[in-house]
């Protein structure tokens, strides 16, 4: 399947640091390639250790805290999918 609008970004988070993702208009998949820490999505926190992945719904506030001494690498995946006219439009 060809995805016409697929964006990939690789983020590096230093040991003991954090990163914040502002809510995007599409769902976001974050793939933690290496590192340990805590992710908070819209106020709900969870511990995680790479390799792992998580998804955030559109407009969700996401914060990742690297709780390890080494850097954490996170691959952010954004894609736009064709809208289904049968589904309601989120506001």
Secondary structure, DSSP 8 states (H G I E B T S, - for coil): ---SSEEEEEEEE-TT-EEEE---SS-EEEEEEE-EEEEEETTEEEEEESSEEEEE-TT--EEEEE-SSS-EEEEEEEE-----TTS----
